[in-house]
Each structure stands twice: as structure tokens, then as C-alpha cells.
Amino acid sequence: AQTVTQSQPEMSVQEAETVTLSCTYDTSESDYYLFWYKQPPSRQMILVIRQEAYKQQNATENRFSVNFQKAAKSFSLKISDSQLGDAAMYFCAYSRSGGSNYKLTFGKGTLLTVNP
Amino acid sequence: DAGVIQSPRHEVTEMGQEVTLRCKPISGHNSLFWYRQTMMRGLELLIYFNNNVPIDDSGMPEDRFSAKMPNASFSTLKIQPSEPRDSAVYFCASSTSTGWDYGYTFGSGTRLTVV
């Protein structure tokens, strides 16, 4: 079974600084998808960024980028120029590719605090 | 688009009572997922449907939980009888069966408290 591990229960960053959230996963699949979701205090789950395993290039969405290391099964999220609105719980998630079983498996989350 | 709509947003009930949570997926999405979030266990998939048919219900904790999707625009998750350990936030999410790899769209969740 696939597992997703986020080893940092909490992180903090100063406003305008950069922070990196870690995620590792375990799978025997060669093709899959990885995601980062943000959950602010409103509890709405918001998709931040996604990565396709067969693509070498790291995904980027504005201030958010990932460092995808397929061999190491690592998928970290970098937030540049942190803003107060980035404060939230961040979840890493995995989904296999193909077939009909496309459920998302989530890590336990990292609570990010942004200090003014 | 109104997004995935869940109701109620909050529910407080007494142990032993029946609880029904409701979800309206995004129009055109044919896959629907129910997740439960707790501090201890994080986000757990309870069940998911494709074209109104349950595909995987292995995450449903026990017989007290049941889920239905009578049509493409409505799903329910029922707990009968409810217990204090069922207290959690329950999320519904939807996607297309061809667009799931772009992630789901989640509802705002229902916070259930069983006292």
C-alpha cells in the first residue's frame, strides 16, 4: 500500500522569507501523481500544486515550487516570499496513475505559521 | 460554478442518534469521494463512487456507516447509531474520471460532534 510521510508536524517562517516543507512517499508504481494541498483555518482544502511522476521538470505555480526526486521518493514544497495568507496546514498527497483506483492518499500534514 | 456543496456545516448530536451528511458534487463530475479528518488519523478515504456506483468502501470503519449516491448530483453519508469517536470533519470531494489526476475539488466539510 502506498504511504505518504510528512516528518515536520509544524514549521514557521518569517514573512517574505522562504520555507520548504518535506514529504516522502512509498510506492512500487512507476507512474503516479503527487499533490500539495493547503488547508487554512476555514478548513477548505485547496490544491496548491501537482506533479506528474513521468515528468522530470519540477512543477511551479507562482511562489510555490516543488523539488521532485523520484529515485529518493521525495516531494518537497518550497514557498518563496512567504505571506501571512500562506499560514495553513499543508498536506502532501499521492495518487496512482491508470486503472479505476484513483484515490488520494494524504500525509498527516505540516502546520505552517508565518510570522510578521 | 458553486463548487462541491456539503450540508450541514456543523452538526452536534447525541450518542446513539442517526446522523446524515449530504453532498452535492460539481455538475459534470462523475467521481465522488468521502473523507474523514481527525487529529489522530489525518485524512482517511471512507468510500468513493464512480458514475454513482461504489468502487471502494474499504475505508468505511464499520457497519454503522453507510453511503449512497442515488443520482449524479447527490450523495449521503449516514452514521447510525453515532458514537463520540465519530466526531470529526467529514469532507466530500468530486472530480471527473478523466480529470482526477488534476486533483479533486473538496467541499467545505461538515464538522460532526457526537456528545
Interface residues (C-beta under 8 A of the other chain):
Chain A: Y33 F35 Y37 S42 R43 Q44 M45 L47 R50 E52 F91 A93 S95 S97 S100 N101 Y102 K103 L104 T105 F106 G107 K108 G109
Chain B: S31 F33 G42 L43 L45 Y48 N50 I55 D56 V89 F91 A93 S97 W100 D101 Y102 G103 Y104 F106 S108 G109 R111
